[in-house]
Amino acid sequence: MTTITLGTPSDVRIFGNETTNSLLVSSINPANYSNLTQAINWAVLNNNVANVINVSGPLTISSDPGFNSSVPIIITGISGNTQLTLSVSTTISNITFNNLNFIINNTTIIGSNVSFNNCTFTTTISKAFSLTGNNIIFNGCNVNYNNNPVGDGTYSTINLVNSSNAFIYSSVGTTSTDININKCIFTSSLADHYPFISFEFPNFSSTLQNCNVSNNKFISNITTKDVRAVISFISTINTTPIPIPLEPARMINCRIDKNLCDKEQMIIISSIVKTSGTTFIAAPAVINSSISDNTCGSISYMTRFNVPENYVSNTGIVKNKEDCLFIERNACKLIGSFNNAGKANVGANLLSNSGKVVIKENSCSWIQVDNSGDTGSDPVDRLSISIKDNILTCTDSTFISNFWGGGTGPSNSNTAIWIFGADSDGYMELDISNNKFNNGVGVAIDGVTTTTYSYYACVNIGDSAKILDNNFNGIINSTTNSVFIQISPIISTATYFISGNKFVRNASGIKNYIISGAGGNFTVVNNFFDSSTVDGSSTTLSNFTAPSTLIYERNKNQTSQVAFTLGGFGSGLTSIGNINTMASPVSSVSTVLTTVANNSAVNLICTTLLIFASVSVSDQELSWTGSIPGLPNGVKILNSKIGAWLFSGQFSAATISTSLISTSSSTNILDASAGAITNSLQHINYDAYANQAALSASSQTITLDVSSASGFITSSGNTVVFNLHMVFNVYPGSPITLVFSPVVITYIW
């Protein structure tokens, strides 16, 4: 006789459905179990047989059902009314939730290996989920975040971030990895709210790796603007250890991409900054991470340099790569550098924004960021900011005032690209290339009324920079305020290379195309200015205040000058007739006459001509002839100018003719216009000579103009010769002293 011994079953109901690995839990329909606790216990004990729990009907979780599982479990809602109410704080690990409607009344701790797929969440608490583990997924979920934070003791209405709470919150540990929040819809109906997603970095060792927040929608169901943060990564380190650690908190391989905000919400990476706005170095280093292809109101970053490890590490964390944040292809209004409260600290030099960043191919209105270079602890200088291929279109500049610490910005805050702060050694750190600047138009609620918006300036910088191949437009009509490029050199050795840019003011009067403060080494070449004036009259297109060095040439429509003295010019003085002459420099009248000749000639000395005659002599001739030195090719000559002054003695029946001769055609390229001879200052000033005019002891000024609108274009095979020819009568007695200023040839590129 055979004896069979039966084991004790945990729950006989499962035996009726052994062919499937799923369990059914329902509070309203026949099922394997009536509560999750029983089902989870079975799934843990028999995970190789049944690890799928199907849930039907509403369930209220008033005590932890065992969500902190040691084995993988899948919990799936199988009906439209599958609702789980979490009324107690629990910890969840190793569980995948599918197609469930959650009502969350207490903060839930999310450990490792947790997924939510196609779930709906509704909560009124400030922090629904606190992430503490790795490998966490929110995919295709709908979130109704209805927390009212005002008056909760933590929230500040003037703080636009408030990162200490969020629907999904994480205090980043030493190895927080593989967190994915994708294709979710986050909705709030309150003007005041915490972020939907917040990561805080409490320690220098905090490391977030492989975090992906992408393809989400953020909806603000309010009738007013919403500029508050919806996604935030904030360092909360508020100590300054000595020495400062070379290895900071890190974000590695993180993606904040393809998210859509329906209003003007913010995406931010930043750090606590001391209340004085001075140095703080706790911002995270960002390695191979991006904020790209988002549609939002503002994007802010403040990051720190990373010093890569040069030894082998087995931690699984990438610490041996250079830092760089890529902000690319976003549609937003403002890209800025804000502190942890979402405010800019212009003028205070944050000095923690030393990380490298590429800002590229964005469609926005303003890029106003901090460039503080190294923080003193970085052992090397680094190129830090590259701003390329962006399209900037002006809009209502009152938007910027939301982000100023005091609520309002300076009068020139409507600047398209403003890089404030600077590295004190003047190392070339900025690359501003191939950007396009435009006027903007906004339409009112009636769909008809429009407003046009323009910038005060397109670029405002202090640090060394390359500014290349940009298309500047969209500037206001103001001859006192508007400039395309404004530079305030941080140090006299700073260097600025400005080339290949197109500047278009159209009909707007401006102050200058380019203006700079004192110091700096400038190379400004091969740019296109759309006009030879800034306001219809002034030809001072660019204004450089006492630069250390300046190369300013070959810019289209730039008016320039070449100057030379007659003494030693060409073949020298030629005399015909019974007369003794001597040409020599004289300094006693150089100030007077160089003012007459204007601009470039200031540093050249005048030439004095001493004429002696022992008897009366008629029709004496004196002349200078020679090729113009230093005249570049490819320029249009506008006029020439020389000042002549009868210093002592007396002429009679004197005439003078001057000309610019093209060697290819042997013709005078400048002709006199009809004009009256007027008395002025004890000198005779000839401007673009061709016709003869009387030269006598009286003071006269003669103005002559270009012969045609096209003017004369210089070329390598066409030398231009300057000629001055005098005919006069002279009498015996005291010598005649005739003084000539330098010759100034004015041309336009």
VOPA-351381 format. One line per 10 residues: their letters; for each residue x negated, y negated, z negated of C-alpha. Coordinates in steps of 0.1 Angstrom, whole numbers, always signed. Layout:
// residues N
a	X:Y:Z | ...
This chain:
// residues 749
mttitlgtps	+0:+0:+0 | -14:-34:+11 | -11:-64:-12 | -8:-99:+4 | -17:-129:-17 | -2:-162:-6 | -20:-195:-13 | -2:-224:-28 | +9:-248:+0 | +6:-286:-5
dvrifgnett	+38:-293:+13 | +59:-266:+30 | +76:-290:+52 | +46:-293:+75 | +48:-257:+84 | +79:-263:+104 | +59:-283:+130 | +25:-267:+132 | +21:-272:+169 | +15:-309:+166
nsllvssinp	-11:-329:+147 | +13:-356:+138 | +33:-363:+106 | +65:-383:+105 | +72:-408:+77 | +106:-424:+75 | +127:-441:+48 | +160:-437:+69 | +156:-407:+91 | +147:-370:+84
anysnltqai	+110:-367:+84 | +80:-348:+70 | +76:-374:+44 | +95:-403:+29 | +64:-424:+19 | +30:-430:+32 | +12:-418:+0 | +22:-382:+6 | +14:-384:+43 | -20:-399:+38
nwavlnnnva	-29:-373:+11 | -20:-345:+36 | -39:-362:+64 | -70:-366:+42 | -69:-329:+30 | -61:-315:+65 | -77:-340:+88 | -87:-314:+113 | -51:-304:+116 | -30:-336:+113
nvinvsgplt	-45:-371:+113 | -17:-389:+131 | +11:-404:+110 | +42:-417:+128 | +62:-442:+109 | +99:-451:+115 | +119:-476:+97 | +109:-502:+71 | +85:-493:+43 | +74:-514:+14
issdpgfnss	+39:-508:+0 | +41:-517:-37 | +11:-497:-46 | -20:-486:-27 | -10:-455:-7 | -46:-445:-1 | -55:-468:+27 | -92:-467:+17 | -95:-434:+35 | -127:-413:+38
vpiiitgisg	-116:-398:+71 | -101:-412:+103 | -63:-416:+102 | -40:-430:+129 | -7:-447:+117 | +17:-455:+145 | +51:-472:+146 | +75:-452:+168 | +106:-475:+166 | +113:-511:+171
ntqltlsvst	+121:-517:+134 | +89:-501:+121 | +80:-526:+94 | +54:-523:+67 | +55:-548:+38 | +22:-551:+20 | +32:-563:-15 | +0:-554:-32 | -37:-561:-26 | -52:-530:-10
tisnitfnnl	-84:-519:+7 | -83:-503:+41 | -110:-481:+57 | -111:-456:+85 | -75:-462:+97 | -61:-472:+130 | -27:-490:+130 | -6:-490:+162 | +27:-508:+170 | +36:-518:+135
nfiinnttii	+52:-550:+121 | +34:-561:+89 | +47:-585:+63 | +17:-594:+42 | +23:-608:+7 | -12:-601:-8 | -47:-603:+5 | -58:-571:+21 | -94:-560:+21 | -106:-546:+54
gsnvsfnnct	-135:-521:+51 | -152:-503:+80 | -136:-485:+110 | -102:-503:+109 | -82:-511:+140 | -49:-529:+146 | -34:-524:+180 | -3:-542:+193 | +8:-550:+157 | +28:-580:+145
ftttiskafs	+18:-599:+113 | +39:-624:+93 | +25:-641:+62 | +28:-672:+41 | -4:-666:+20 | -36:-684:+27 | -58:-653:+33 | -41:-623:+48 | -72:-602:+56 | -107:-603:+41
ltgnniifng	-132:-585:+62 | -160:-567:+42 | -170:-538:+66 | -180:-531:+101 | -163:-519:+133 | -131:-538:+129 | -106:-544:+157 | -76:-566:+162 | -63:-560:+197 | -31:-573:+213
cnvnynnnpv	-16:-584:+180 | +9:-612:+173 | +3:-634:+142 | +28:-657:+125 | +7:-676:+101 | +32:-697:+80 | +10:-706:+50 | +15:-742:+38 | -19:-751:+22 | -11:-786:+10
gdgtystinl	-15:-788:-27 | -30:-753:-32 | -61:-768:-50 | -84:-757:-22 | -72:-773:+10 | -82:-809:+20 | -60:-828:+45 | -90:-848:+57 | -111:-817:+63 | -104:-804:+98
vnssnafiys	-119:-770:+91 | -112:-758:+55 | -131:-725:+62 | -127:-710:+27 | -94:-694:+38 | -79:-680:+70 | -56:-654:+83 | -87:-633:+91 | -115:-643:+68 | -150:-629:+63
svgttstdin	-178:-637:+39 | -206:-624:+61 | -229:-599:+44 | -264:-588:+53 | -251:-565:+81 | -216:-575:+93 | -213:-559:+128 | -190:-550:+155 | -159:-571:+149 | -135:-576:+178
inkciftssl	-105:-599:+179 | -91:-597:+214 | -59:-605:+233 | -40:-616:+202 | -15:-645:+199 | -18:-667:+168 | +11:-690:+159 | +15:-717:+133 | +44:-741:+128 | +27:-764:+103
adhypfisfe	+5:-795:+110 | -17:-786:+80 | -33:-752:+83 | -64:-731:+76 | -82:-716:+106 | -67:-684:+119 | -102:-669:+120 | -131:-679:+97 | -165:-665:+91 | -186:-679:+63
fpnfsstlqn	-223:-674:+58 | -231:-676:+20 | -267:-666:+21 | -298:-669:+42 | -296:-631:+47 | -261:-633:+61 | -260:-617:+96 | -231:-614:+120 | -239:-592:+150 | -217:-581:+179
cnvsnnkfis	-187:-602:+170 | -162:-608:+199 | -134:-633:+196 | -120:-634:+231 | -89:-637:+253 | -67:-649:+224 | -40:-676:+224 | -35:-701:+196 | -1:-718:+195 | +8:-748:+174
nittkdvrav	+46:-752:+172 | +45:-788:+160 | +55:-820:+179 | +24:-839:+170 | -13:-833:+179 | -32:-805:+163 | -70:-811:+162 | -78:-786:+134 | -101:-756:+137 | -86:-723:+147
isfistintt	-119:-704:+149 | -148:-713:+126 | -182:-700:+117 | -196:-720:+88 | -227:-717:+66 | -218:-725:+30 | -254:-723:+17 | -257:-752:-6 | -292:-748:-20 | -326:-757:-6
pipiplepar	-351:-731:-17 | -388:-740:-17 | -404:-730:+6 | -376:-731:+32 | -371:-696:+46 | -382:-692:+82 | -355:-665:+86 | -321:-682:+84 | -285:-668:+85 | -279:-654:+120
mincridknl	-252:-649:+146 | -264:-623:+171 | -247:-613:+203 | -215:-631:+194 | -189:-640:+220 | -162:-667:+215 | -148:-666:+251 | -117:-670:+271 | -95:-683:+243 | -66:-706:+250
cdkeqmiiis	-53:-734:+226 | -20:-750:+235 | -30:-784:+220 | -63:-799:+209 | -75:-773:+184 | -111:-769:+175 | -137:-741:+178 | -167:-747:+155 | -201:-733:+144 | -215:-754:+116
sivktsgttf	-229:-758:+81 | -224:-777:+49 | -242:-810:+50 | -251:-830:+19 | -227:-858:+13 | -253:-884:+22 | -256:-869:+56 | -293:-862:+53 | -314:-831:+58 | -298:-797:+53
iaapavinss	-312:-767:+71 | -287:-739:+63 | -269:-737:+97 | -270:-702:+112 | -294:-694:+140 | -275:-683:+170 | -291:-656:+192 | -277:-647:+227 | -242:-660:+218 | -217:-680:+237
isdntcgsis	-187:-703:+235 | -175:-699:+271 | -144:-701:+293 | -122:-715:+265 | -94:-740:+268 | -92:-761:+237 | -95:-797:+223 | -130:-797:+208 | -160:-775:+205 | -186:-782:+178
ymtrfnvpen	-219:-766:+171 | -247:-771:+145 | -273:-744:+146 | -308:-738:+133 | -339:-725:+151 | -348:-688:+146 | -384:-677:+140 | -385:-642:+156 | -399:-613:+136 | -431:-599:+152
yvsntgivkn	-430:-566:+135 | -410:-534:+140 | -378:-534:+120 | -355:-504:+116 | -324:-522:+102 | -304:-522:+135 | -302:-560:+134 | -319:-579:+162 | -342:-604:+145 | -371:-605:+170
kedclfiern	-355:-627:+197 | -354:-665:+203 | -323:-684:+195 | -300:-700:+221 | -263:-709:+221 | -245:-710:+255 | -216:-734:+258 | -203:-729:+293 | -173:-733:+316 | -150:-746:+289
ackligsfnn	-121:-770:+295 | -119:-793:+265 | -121:-830:+256 | -151:-831:+233 | -182:-811:+227 | -198:-824:+195 | -219:-817:+164 | -196:-818:+134 | -203:-808:+98 | -184:-781:+79
agkanvganl	-154:-805:+76 | -152:-811:+114 | -167:-846:+111 | -196:-862:+130 | -224:-879:+110 | -238:-902:+136 | -266:-924:+124 | -274:-901:+95 | -295:-875:+114 | -282:-842:+104
lsnsgkvvik	-316:-827:+110 | -303:-792:+108 | -292:-790:+144 | -326:-776:+156 | -313:-746:+174 | -315:-744:+212 | -284:-749:+232 | -273:-748:+269 | -242:-769:+277 | -233:-760:+312
enscswiqvd	-205:-762:+337 | -179:-775:+313 | -150:-797:+323 | -147:-822:+294 | -146:-859:+285 | -174:-863:+260 | -206:-844:+250 | -218:-861:+218 | -242:-839:+200 | -270:-841:+175
nsgdtgsdpv	-306:-835:+185 | -327:-835:+154 | -355:-813:+167 | -373:-793:+141 | -365:-796:+104 | -401:-797:+92 | -402:-760:+86 | -403:-750:+123 | -440:-743:+131 | -437:-753:+168
drlsisikdn	-419:-779:+189 | -392:-766:+212 | -371:-779:+241 | -337:-779:+224 | -309:-792:+246 | -300:-786:+282 | -269:-803:+295 | -263:-793:+331 | -236:-791:+358 | -208:-805:+337
iltctdstfi	-179:-826:+350 | -170:-854:+326 | -138:-873:+332 | -128:-901:+308 | -96:-899:+288 | -81:-918:+259 | -110:-925:+236 | -89:-927:+205 | -92:-889:+205 | -129:-894:+193
snfwgggtgp	-118:-912:+161 | -104:-879:+147 | -140:-867:+142 | -158:-897:+127 | -166:-893:+90 | -151:-926:+82 | -121:-922:+105 | -134:-946:+132 | -165:-946:+153 | -188:-974:+165
snsntaiwif	-176:-997:+193 | -196:-979:+219 | -183:-944:+209 | -167:-941:+244 | -199:-927:+258 | -198:-896:+280 | -231:-880:+269 | -244:-893:+236 | -273:-875:+220 | -279:-889:+185
gadsdgymel	-307:-881:+162 | -342:-874:+175 | -374:-855:+168 | -398:-880:+154 | -428:-869:+175 | -410:-878:+208 | -416:-844:+224 | -396:-840:+256 | -365:-821:+244 | -336:-832:+265
disnnkfnng	-327:-820:+300 | -297:-839:+314 | -292:-827:+350 | -266:-825:+378 | -237:-838:+358 | -208:-857:+373 | -190:-887:+356 | -156:-899:+366 | -128:-923:+357 | -97:-906:+343
vgvaidgvtt	-60:-911:+347 | -33:-901:+322 | +5:-900:+328 | +31:-910:+302 | +61:-890:+291 | +82:-906:+319 | +61:-888:+344 | +55:-920:+363 | +35:-945:+342 | -2:-940:+344
ttysyyacvn	-32:-953:+325 | -68:-954:+339 | -97:-946:+315 | -133:-955:+319 | -166:-952:+299 | -187:-979:+282 | -217:-958:+290 | -225:-925:+307 | -256:-915:+288 | -270:-928:+255
igdsakildn	-302:-912:+241 | -332:-918:+220 | -354:-888:+224 | -376:-880:+253 | -357:-867:+283 | -355:-857:+319 | -324:-872:+336 | -321:-857:+371 | -297:-855:+399 | -266:-868:+381
nfngiinstt	-237:-886:+398 | -227:-916:+376 | -193:-932:+380 | -163:-941:+359 | -177:-971:+340 | -156:-1000:+327 | -157:-1035:+343 | -178:-1054:+317 | -209:-1074:+323 | -216:-1076:+286
nsvfiqispi	-211:-1040:+275 | -212:-1014:+303 | -243:-995:+313 | -248:-961:+330 | -279:-951:+310 | -289:-966:+276 | -321:-955:+260 | -334:-965:+225 | -369:-949:+224 | -374:-930:+192
istatyfisg	-412:-936:+194 | -435:-956:+217 | -450:-924:+231 | -416:-909:+241 | -413:-901:+278 | -384:-905:+302 | -382:-892:+337 | -352:-905:+356 | -349:-895:+393 | -325:-883:+420
nkfvrnasgi	-294:-899:+403 | -266:-917:+421 | -251:-947:+403 | -218:-960:+416 | -202:-991:+400 | -179:-998:+429 | -162:-1032:+422 | -169:-1031:+384 | -193:-1057:+370 | -218:-1041:+346
knyiisgagg	-246:-1052:+324 | -272:-1030:+339 | -275:-996:+356 | -303:-986:+332 | -312:-1004:+300 | -338:-996:+273 | -351:-1008:+240 | -388:-1014:+232 | -414:-988:+238 | -413:-955:+258
nftvvnnffd	-430:-944:+289 | -406:-946:+319 | -408:-931:+354 | -377:-942:+373 | -380:-933:+409 | -359:-922:+439 | -325:-931:+425 | -295:-945:+444 | -279:-977:+431 | -248:-985:+451
sstvdgsstt	-254:-1023:+450 | -283:-1047:+450 | -266:-1066:+422 | -248:-1057:+389 | -221:-1083:+392 | -223:-1098:+426 | -252:-1121:+418 | -278:-1107:+393 | -303:-1084:+409 | -316:-1071:+376
lsnftapstl	-304:-1036:+381 | -324:-1022:+352 | -338:-1038:+321 | -367:-1022:+303 | -377:-1040:+271 | -415:-1040:+266 | -421:-1004:+278 | -454:-987:+269 | -457:-978:+306 | -433:-983:+335
iyernknqts	-431:-968:+371 | -400:-983:+387 | -399:-979:+424 | -383:-963:+455 | -348:-967:+441 | -322:-975:+468 | -310:-1012:+465 | -337:-1020:+439 | -351:-1054:+446 | -389:-1055:+441
qvaftlggfg	-417:-1078:+448 | -453:-1077:+459 | -476:-1107:+451 | -510:-1118:+461 | -532:-1149:+459 | -544:-1168:+489 | -580:-1170:+476 | -598:-1141:+493 | -567:-1131:+512 | -571:-1117:+547
sgltsignin	-600:-1132:+566 | -602:-1161:+543 | -595:-1198:+549 | -600:-1210:+585 | -607:-1247:+591 | -605:-1265:+625 | -617:-1302:+626 | -641:-1326:+610 | -633:-1317:+574 | -650:-1300:+544
tmaspvssvs	-628:-1275:+523 | -632:-1252:+494 | -608:-1226:+481 | -611:-1214:+445 | -589:-1202:+416 | -578:-1227:+391 | -562:-1219:+357 | -550:-1253:+345 | -519:-1253:+366 | -512:-1216:+369
tvlttvanns	-483:-1216:+344 | -464:-1242:+363 | -469:-1227:+397 | -464:-1191:+388 | -431:-1201:+374 | -423:-1215:+408 | -433:-1183:+426 | -413:-1162:+401 | -415:-1127:+386 | -443:-1105:+398
avnlicttll	-467:-1134:+404 | -469:-1143:+367 | -501:-1124:+361 | -518:-1138:+392 | -538:-1170:+393 | -532:-1198:+417 | -555:-1210:+445 | -567:-1246:+447 | -578:-1262:+479 | -602:-1291:+477
ifasvsvsdq	-603:-1313:+508 | -630:-1338:+515 | -632:-1364:+543 | -657:-1391:+548 | -637:-1407:+577 | -601:-1407:+587 | -592:-1375:+604 | -561:-1367:+624 | -544:-1333:+632 | -566:-1312:+610
elswtgsipg	-557:-1275:+608 | -561:-1250:+579 | -547:-1215:+578 | -547:-1182:+560 | -539:-1150:+579 | -539:-1113:+568 | -519:-1081:+563 | -497:-1081:+532 | -513:-1059:+505 | -492:-1033:+486
lpngvkilns	-461:-1035:+507 | -445:-1000:+507 | -430:-983:+537 | -393:-979:+542 | -382:-1012:+525 | -363:-1042:+538 | -380:-1075:+534 | -356:-1102:+521 | -378:-1132:+517 | -412:-1146:+509
kigawlfsgq	-420:-1174:+485 | -450:-1197:+477 | -453:-1228:+457 | -474:-1257:+470 | -484:-1287:+448 | -503:-1318:+458 | -523:-1322:+426 | -543:-1353:+436 | -551:-1374:+467 | -528:-1383:+496
fsaatistsl	-518:-1368:+530 | -499:-1383:+559 | -481:-1367:+589 | -485:-1333:+574 | -466:-1302:+585 | -467:-1266:+573 | -455:-1234:+589 | -455:-1199:+574 | -445:-1167:+589 | -443:-1129:+585
istssstnil	-453:-1113:+617 | -445:-1077:+627 | -475:-1063:+645 | -454:-1040:+666 | -433:-1068:+681 | -456:-1098:+674 | -425:-1117:+663 | -416:-1136:+632 | -393:-1114:+611 | -380:-1143:+589
dasagaitns	-363:-1174:+602 | -352:-1206:+585 | -316:-1214:+579 | -303:-1249:+582 | -306:-1265:+548 | -314:-1299:+532 | -347:-1307:+517 | -342:-1315:+480 | -365:-1330:+454 | -375:-1307:+425
lqhinydaya	-402:-1306:+399 | -434:-1320:+415 | -439:-1290:+437 | -429:-1278:+471 | -414:-1243:+472 | -412:-1224:+505 | -388:-1195:+506 | -391:-1171:+536 | -410:-1195:+559 | -408:-1198:+596
nqaalsassq	-400:-1233:+607 | -422:-1263:+601 | -414:-1288:+574 | -430:-1320:+562 | -456:-1319:+535 | -462:-1352:+517 | -470:-1365:+483 | -434:-1365:+473 | -418:-1335:+456 | -397:-1313:+479
titldvssas	-381:-1278:+479 | -372:-1260:+511 | -351:-1228:+511 | -353:-1204:+540 | -334:-1171:+546 | -336:-1137:+563 | -329:-1139:+600 | -304:-1111:+602 | -282:-1089:+579 | -303:-1058:+587
gfitssgntv	-336:-1075:+579 | -369:-1059:+587 | -377:-1023:+576 | -414:-1016:+570 | -430:-984:+584 | -464:-968:+584 | -470:-978:+620 | -459:-1014:+617 | -481:-1038:+597 | -467:-1070:+584
vfnlhmvfnv	-490:-1101:+586 | -485:-1132:+564 | -496:-1165:+580 | -498:-1200:+565 | -508:-1228:+588 | -511:-1265:+579 | -516:-1296:+602 | -522:-1330:+586 | -540:-1364:+586 | -564:-1371:+559
ypgspitlvf	-582:-1403:+548 | -616:-1410:+532 | -618:-1417:+495 | -610:-1394:+466 | -608:-1357:+473 | -574:-1341:+479 | -564:-1312:+456 | -537:-1290:+470 | -527:-1260:+448 | -509:-1229:+460
spvvityiw	-492:-1204:+439 | -494:-1167:+446 | -473:-1155:+476 | -444:-1133:+465 | -427:-1110:+490 | -393:-1098:+479 | -379:-1066:+494 | -352:-1041:+487 | -355:-1003:+487
